[in-house]
Every structure is written in C-alpha cells, then in structure tokens.
Amino acid sequence: MLGTDIKDYAITTLGSHTALQILKGAKDEGFKTICICEKGREGIYKNYNVADEFLFVDKFSDFFEIEDELVKRNAIMIPHGSFVSYLGWEKVMDIKVMHYGTKGILEWESDRTKEREWLKAAGLRLPQIFKSPDDIDRAVIVKFHGAKGGMGYFIANNPAEFYERIKEYPNEKGYVIQEYIVGVPMYTHFFKSPLTGELEIMSFDKRYESNADSIGRIASKDQLDVGIRTSYTITGNIPLVIRESVLADIFKMGERVVEESKKLHCEKTNSTLEKGLYGPFCLEAIIDPELRFNVFEISARIVAGTNPYVHGSPYTWLKYNEPMSTGRRIARDIKTAIESGRLEEILG
C-alpha cells in the first residue's frame, strides 16, 4: 500500500536538460529532491539550491548502479531528454524505481518512423517524407533518430548533395529525410493530467539553433567563400506568445495526439499503452504563411523549451494565477495523486 504523505517520497531526475526546473518545482510543492549527477558536475545544482541530496555516477548511462538507492528513498523519477538519450527507451522500460509517465510511449518517440505513424493517425498535417535519397526533388532536412538536440541535422537539395553530406556521419544508421518547410518553428508545451483528464497548454518557445539562426548576419558571398555549413544544434530557447486565434486549433491537435496514443503498442511488453500519453509533452511544428501547423515531431516528456518559464508563462498565469512552471505542474500532479491515494495511476 503506497502512503499518502508526500514527506515519504522524493522527486529525482538526472542533473541535465530541465533538472533545475523539475527540482525547483518539486521543492515548491513540498517534496524532498534528489539530483543524480555525473561526478564533478553538481556545482550548478548546489548553486541554485534545488537538490536536498545528490547521488553520483561516472556517467549517466551508469544509472542502474544507483537505482537501488533511489528505490530505498521512495524516489519518483521524472524523465527528460537526457534521461531518454543516455539510457535509451529499451533500458528505461527496465527501471525499477517509480517512473512518472508511460514508459512505452518513449519507444514511439525515439523512432521517427513510428512517431510519424502516430502523428499521422492523429490527423495532423505532416511534412512529406522521402523513402529514398534518390527521390529528393526539393529541399529536405535529414534528421537522425533519438534525442540529439538538432546535432548533425543537415539540408540537402538533391540526391548528390545528400550522398556527399551523409559521408560525414558513418556511425549514424537511422535517419529520416523530411521535406524542408519554410516558416516559423513553433514548439507547443502541453500538460495532460491523468487525474483530472484535462489538457493544458503551458507555454510556447522557439529554438535558437547554431548556426542556422545567426548565419543571416553573414553576407551570402562570404558564406560561400568560407564554406559555412548550416548547423541546427540547439543552443537555447526563446519564449513566444502565439496568436490567440489559433489556440483552439492547437488544443484540438493535442487532444487527438493523446487519444491516439492510447492505441499504440509497446514491443517490449507486447501490450497496448492503455494509459496513453500523459504529463508534459511537446508538439514541434513549422507554421507556414497560411497559419497551418506542419507538425514534424513530438517529444513525449518535458522539453528544454519550458526552461524560460521557471516562474510560469502567460498561459499558466491565466489558469493558476501563481508561478507554475511545467516542472512544478508535474510535482503538483504527483502530490495530488499521493494525497488522494491514486499514485499508481500516474506511474508508468
């Protein structure tokens, strides 16, 4: 029988990505916090006083060496991009510590082919995918599988350019060739509570990508002279407020994605993900001049684009009238579940 006092539990996550926000949000809701850090990299979390305790590993992939300590402390793990990237979805399925969110959903997030099946089934507008490099007849962006923060993505305009650029990545086996749509990148941060059933829009952001977002400061002749190649590695996040008239459409997209997620299947457990997607997630899209959302990706957990909103966004102020980051919203959901005896409903 799980207890109903939050003092008996701790919130934990890896010291990376959105850990500052997650741990602060947990402390704001009255939880003890544990930060899992690579040795020598705990300074920033001490500086901001967000962790009550530290557990150390040589590298994040050694997570299972300290997992028993987390279990002893009744810790609840909050997954984020680094957690998924360092462990991989298969190993996440094997963790014993309590985990917030449906583990099996990460299988679909981590494979761009499966991810596209999910989004397409939800009725979203998607960029065209080219099955073969030989079919490229317009500008495309080539993306590798997994949470890589945009690292290694490249543009190709024809098959010859693709084959030349792909030589630079001999160790990358899985990739998708996606139509490059000109428009404004817009990342929508949602939260779905499994307790209330309500879907919330938490905030929006735009990624600042190096050197894609700064290359315009260099004359095209100079770019050609020095052979600059565009990079899409994410260096930071810019907060945005979207046109109010499109909010209703965004809510509908999020709702369809959640409903479709309940029909997905996890290979490792050979079962349907009946709980579906809940907690924080992000739809990543390009808005074209006709204000159409061309959704190219989903992140089925908290994203770094929520970090500008540690004190809340305009949308969370409208709803809560108090500081409410995505990290704190997660903690509040867990707190409500514990105190109402429904903790098992939010563990995946």
C-alpha positions as CSV (number, residue, x, y, z in Angstrom):
1,M,0.0,0.0,0.0
2,L,1.5,3.3,-1.1
3,G,1.5,6.0,1.6
4,T,-0.4,9.3,1.3
5,D,2.1,11.7,2.8
6,I,4.4,13.4,0.4
7,K,7.2,13.5,3.0
8,D,7.6,9.8,2.4
9,Y,8.6,10.4,-1.2
10,A,11.4,12.2,-3.1
11,I,11.4,13.6,-6.7
12,T,14.5,12.7,-8.7
13,T,15.9,13.3,-12.1
14,L,19.3,13.4,-13.9
15,G,21.3,16.6,-13.4
16,S,20.8,17.9,-17.0
17,H,18.3,19.3,-19.5
18,T,15.4,20.5,-17.3
19,A,16.6,19.4,-13.9
20,L,16.8,22.9,-12.4
21,Q,13.1,23.5,-13.3
22,I,12.0,20.0,-12.2
23,L,13.7,20.1,-8.9
24,K,12.7,23.6,-8.0
25,G,9.1,22.8,-8.9
26,A,9.2,19.8,-6.7
27,K,10.6,21.8,-3.8
28,D,7.9,24.5,-4.3
29,E,5.3,21.7,-3.8
30,G,7.0,20.5,-0.6
31,F,8.9,17.4,-1.9
32,K,12.4,16.2,-1.0
33,T,14.6,16.3,-4.1
34,I,17.4,14.1,-5.3
35,C,19.7,15.1,-8.1
36,I,21.6,12.3,-10.0
37,C,24.9,13.9,-11.2
38,E,28.0,12.9,-13.1
39,K,30.9,13.3,-10.7
40,G,32.2,16.9,-10.6
41,R,29.1,18.4,-12.3
42,E,26.9,19.0,-9.3
43,G,28.0,22.6,-8.8
44,I,25.2,24.3,-10.7
45,Y,22.5,22.4,-8.7
46,K,24.2,23.3,-5.4
47,N,24.5,26.9,-6.5
48,Y,20.7,27.2,-7.1
49,N,19.9,25.1,-4.0
50,V,17.4,22.8,-5.8
51,A,18.6,19.5,-4.5
52,D,18.4,18.1,-1.0
53,E,20.6,15.2,-1.8
54,F,23.0,14.1,-4.6
55,L,23.7,10.6,-6.0
56,F,26.8,10.3,-8.2
57,V,27.7,8.3,-11.2
58,D,30.7,8.4,-13.5
59,K,28.4,8.8,-16.5
60,F,24.6,8.9,-16.8
61,S,24.5,5.5,-18.5
62,D,25.6,4.0,-15.2
63,F,22.2,4.9,-13.7
64,F,21.4,1.3,-12.7
65,E,24.4,1.4,-10.3
66,I,22.5,3.8,-8.0
67,E,18.9,2.7,-8.8
68,D,18.6,0.6,-5.6
69,E,19.4,3.7,-3.5
70,L,16.5,5.5,-5.3
71,V,14.1,2.7,-4.6
72,K,15.1,2.8,-0.8
73,R,14.3,6.5,-0.8
74,N,10.9,6.1,-2.4
75,A,12.0,8.3,-5.2
76,I,9.9,9.1,-8.2
77,M,11.9,9.6,-11.4
78,I,10.9,12.4,-13.8
79,P,12.2,11.6,-17.3
80,H,13.6,14.3,-19.6
81,G,15.5,14.4,-22.9
82,S,18.9,13.5,-21.4
83,F,17.4,10.5,-19.5
84,V,16.0,9.1,-22.7
85,S,19.1,9.9,-24.7
86,Y,21.6,8.3,-22.3
87,L,19.6,5.3,-21.3
88,G,17.6,4.6,-24.5
89,W,13.9,3.6,-24.4
90,E,14.7,-0.1,-24.0
91,K,16.6,0.4,-20.8
92,V,14.0,2.9,-19.5
93,M,11.5,0.0,-19.7
94,D,13.6,-2.0,-17.3
95,I,13.9,0.6,-14.5
96,K,12.5,-0.4,-11.1
97,V,12.3,3.0,-9.5
98,M,8.9,4.7,-9.7
99,H,8.6,6.5,-13.0
100,Y,6.2,9.4,-13.9
101,G,4.6,8.8,-17.3
102,T,4.0,5.9,-19.6
103,K,7.4,4.3,-20.3
104,G,6.3,2.6,-23.5
105,I,5.5,5.9,-25.2
106,L,9.2,6.6,-25.4
107,E,9.5,3.7,-27.9
108,W,7.3,5.7,-30.3
109,E,9.1,9.0,-29.6
110,S,12.5,7.6,-30.2
111,D,11.9,6.2,-33.6
112,R,11.0,8.8,-36.2
113,T,9.2,6.2,-38.4
114,K,6.9,5.1,-35.6
115,E,6.5,8.7,-34.4
116,R,5.2,9.6,-37.9
117,E,2.7,6.8,-37.8
118,W,1.3,8.1,-34.5
119,L,1.0,11.7,-35.6
120,K,-0.5,10.8,-39.0
121,A,-3.1,8.6,-37.2
122,A,-3.9,11.6,-35.1
123,G,-4.8,13.5,-38.2
124,L,-2.0,16.1,-38.0
125,R,-0.6,17.8,-41.0
126,L,3.0,16.4,-41.6
127,P,5.9,17.3,-43.9
128,Q,6.5,14.9,-46.7
129,I,9.0,12.1,-46.1
130,F,11.2,10.7,-48.8
131,K,11.8,7.0,-48.6
132,S,14.9,7.0,-50.7
133,P,17.6,9.7,-51.2
134,D,17.1,9.2,-54.9
135,D,13.6,10.6,-54.7
136,I,14.7,14.0,-53.4
137,D,13.3,16.7,-55.6
138,R,13.2,19.7,-53.3
139,A,15.0,21.0,-50.1
140,V,15.0,18.4,-47.4
141,I,16.3,18.2,-43.8
142,V,17.9,15.0,-42.8
143,K,17.4,14.1,-39.1
144,F,18.9,11.2,-37.2
145,H,16.9,9.1,-34.7
146,G,16.9,9.9,-31.0
147,A,17.0,13.0,-28.8
148,K,20.1,14.7,-30.2
149,G,19.2,18.4,-29.8
150,G,19.4,19.0,-33.5
151,M,23.0,17.9,-33.7
152,G,24.1,16.6,-37.1
153,Y,20.9,17.6,-39.0
154,F,21.7,18.8,-42.5
155,I,20.0,20.2,-45.6
156,A,20.2,18.6,-49.0
157,N,18.6,19.8,-52.2
158,N,19.2,16.8,-54.4
159,P,20.4,13.2,-54.2
160,A,24.0,14.0,-55.0
161,E,24.1,16.6,-52.1
162,F,22.6,14.0,-49.7
163,Y,25.2,11.3,-50.6
164,E,28.0,13.7,-50.1
165,R,26.8,15.0,-46.7
166,I,25.9,11.6,-45.3
167,K,29.5,10.5,-45.6
168,E,30.2,12.8,-42.6
169,Y,28.1,10.6,-40.3
170,P,29.4,7.0,-40.8
171,N,28.1,5.9,-37.4
172,E,24.5,7.1,-37.8
173,K,22.4,4.2,-39.1
174,G,18.9,5.6,-38.7
175,Y,17.6,8.8,-40.2
176,V,14.6,10.4,-41.8
177,I,14.6,12.6,-45.0
178,Q,12.0,15.2,-44.4
179,E,10.6,18.0,-46.6
180,Y,12.1,21.3,-45.5
181,I,9.2,23.7,-44.9
182,V,9.8,27.4,-44.8
183,G,8.0,29.1,-41.9
184,V,8.3,29.8,-38.2
185,P,9.3,26.9,-35.9
186,M,6.9,26.8,-33.0
187,Y,7.1,24.4,-30.1
188,T,3.9,23.9,-28.1
189,H,4.3,22.7,-24.5
190,F,1.3,20.7,-23.2
191,F,0.4,19.0,-20.0
192,K,-2.1,16.2,-19.7
193,S,-3.3,15.3,-16.2
194,P,-4.3,11.6,-15.8
195,L,-6.1,12.6,-12.6
196,T,-8.4,15.3,-14.0
197,G,-8.3,14.3,-17.7
198,E,-7.6,17.9,-18.6
199,L,-5.3,19.0,-21.3
200,E,-3.4,22.3,-20.7
201,I,-1.3,24.5,-22.9
202,M,1.7,25.5,-20.7
203,S,3.8,27.7,-23.0
204,F,5.5,28.1,-26.4
205,D,9.1,28.5,-27.5
206,K,11.3,28.8,-30.5
207,R,14.7,27.1,-30.5
208,Y,17.9,29.2,-31.2
209,E,19.9,27.0,-33.4
210,S,23.6,27.4,-34.2
211,N,24.5,28.5,-36.7
212,A,21.1,28.4,-38.6
213,D,19.8,31.4,-36.7
214,S,22.9,33.6,-36.9
215,I,24.0,32.8,-40.4
216,G,21.8,35.6,-41.8
217,R,24.3,38.1,-40.3
218,I,26.9,37.0,-42.8
219,A,26.6,38.0,-46.5
220,S,25.9,35.1,-48.9
221,K,29.1,35.8,-50.7
222,D,31.1,35.4,-47.5
223,Q,29.2,32.3,-46.6
224,L,30.2,30.7,-49.9
225,D,33.8,32.0,-49.7
226,V,34.5,30.4,-46.3
227,G,32.3,27.3,-46.9
228,I,30.0,27.7,-44.0
229,R,27.6,24.7,-43.5
230,T,24.4,25.3,-41.6
231,S,24.1,23.7,-38.2
232,Y,20.9,23.0,-36.3
233,T,22.4,22.2,-32.9
234,I,20.1,23.8,-30.3
235,T,21.9,26.4,-28.1
236,G,19.0,28.0,-26.3
237,N,15.3,28.7,-26.2
238,I,13.3,31.9,-26.9
239,P,9.8,32.4,-25.3
240,L,6.9,33.1,-27.5
241,V,3.2,34.1,-27.3
242,I,1.2,32.8,-30.2
243,R,-1.8,34.4,-31.9
244,E,-4.8,33.9,-29.7
245,S,-7.0,32.9,-32.7
246,V,-5.1,29.7,-33.3
247,L,-5.2,28.4,-29.7
248,A,-8.4,26.4,-30.2
249,D,-6.8,24.5,-33.1
250,I,-3.7,23.7,-31.0
251,F,-5.8,22.3,-28.2
252,K,-7.5,20.0,-30.7
253,M,-4.2,18.8,-32.1
254,G,-3.0,17.9,-28.6
255,E,-6.3,16.1,-27.7
256,R,-6.1,14.0,-30.9
257,V,-2.5,13.0,-30.2
258,V,-3.4,12.0,-26.6
259,E,-6.4,9.9,-27.8
260,E,-4.4,8.2,-30.5
261,S,-1.6,7.4,-28.0
262,K,-3.9,5.0,-26.1
263,K,-4.0,2.7,-29.1
264,L,-0.2,2.5,-29.5
265,H,1.6,-0.8,-28.9
266,C,4.9,-1.4,-27.0
267,E,7.0,-4.2,-28.5
268,K,8.9,-4.9,-25.3
269,T,5.8,-5.6,-23.2
270,N,3.7,-6.7,-26.1
271,S,0.8,-4.6,-24.8
272,T,-1.3,-1.6,-25.8
273,L,-0.5,1.6,-24.0
274,E,-3.9,2.0,-22.4
275,K,-2.9,4.9,-20.2
276,G,-1.5,6.6,-23.3
277,L,0.4,9.9,-23.2
278,Y,0.1,12.0,-20.0
279,G,2.2,14.5,-18.2
280,P,4.2,17.0,-20.2
281,F,4.7,16.7,-23.9
282,C,5.6,18.9,-26.9
283,L,4.4,19.2,-30.5
284,E,7.1,20.6,-32.7
285,A,5.9,22.3,-35.8
286,I,6.5,24.8,-38.6
287,I,3.8,27.4,-39.1
288,D,3.6,28.3,-42.8
289,P,2.2,31.6,-44.2
290,E,-1.3,30.2,-44.3
291,L,-1.1,29.6,-40.5
292,R,-1.1,25.9,-41.0
293,F,0.8,23.8,-38.4
294,N,3.1,21.3,-40.1
295,V,4.0,19.0,-37.2
296,F,7.3,17.3,-37.6
297,E,8.0,15.8,-34.2
298,I,6.6,15.0,-30.8
299,S,8.6,14.9,-27.5
300,A,6.7,12.7,-25.1
301,R,8.1,14.2,-21.9
302,I,9.2,17.6,-20.6
303,V,11.3,19.7,-23.1
304,A,14.0,22.2,-22.6
305,G,11.8,24.9,-24.3
306,T,9.9,25.1,-21.0
307,N,13.0,26.4,-19.2
308,P,12.3,30.1,-19.9
309,Y,9.2,29.7,-17.8
310,V,10.5,28.8,-14.3
311,H,8.2,31.4,-12.9
312,G,5.4,30.5,-15.3
313,S,4.2,31.7,-18.7
314,P,1.3,34.0,-19.7
315,Y,-0.8,30.9,-20.1
316,T,-0.1,29.4,-16.7
317,W,-0.7,32.7,-15.1
318,L,-4.1,32.9,-16.8
319,K,-5.0,29.4,-15.4
320,Y,-3.3,29.3,-12.0
321,N,-2.7,33.0,-11.0
322,E,0.5,31.8,-9.3
323,P,4.0,30.8,-10.5
324,M,3.6,27.4,-12.4
325,S,6.4,26.0,-14.4
326,T,6.0,22.7,-16.2
327,G,8.3,21.2,-13.6
328,R,6.0,22.4,-10.8
329,R,2.9,21.2,-12.6
330,I,4.4,17.7,-12.7
331,A,5.1,17.9,-9.0
332,R,1.6,19.1,-8.2
333,D,0.1,16.2,-10.2
334,I,2.3,13.8,-8.2
335,K,1.4,15.5,-5.0
336,T,-2.4,15.3,-5.7
337,A,-2.0,11.6,-6.7
338,I,-0.2,10.8,-3.4
339,E,-2.5,12.6,-1.2
340,S,-5.6,11.2,-2.8
341,G,-4.3,7.6,-2.8
342,R,-4.0,7.5,-6.6
343,L,-0.3,7.4,-7.1
344,E,-0.4,4.2,-9.1
345,E,-2.5,6.0,-11.8
346,I,0.4,8.3,-12.7
347,L,3.2,5.7,-12.6
348,G,4.2,4.0,-15.9
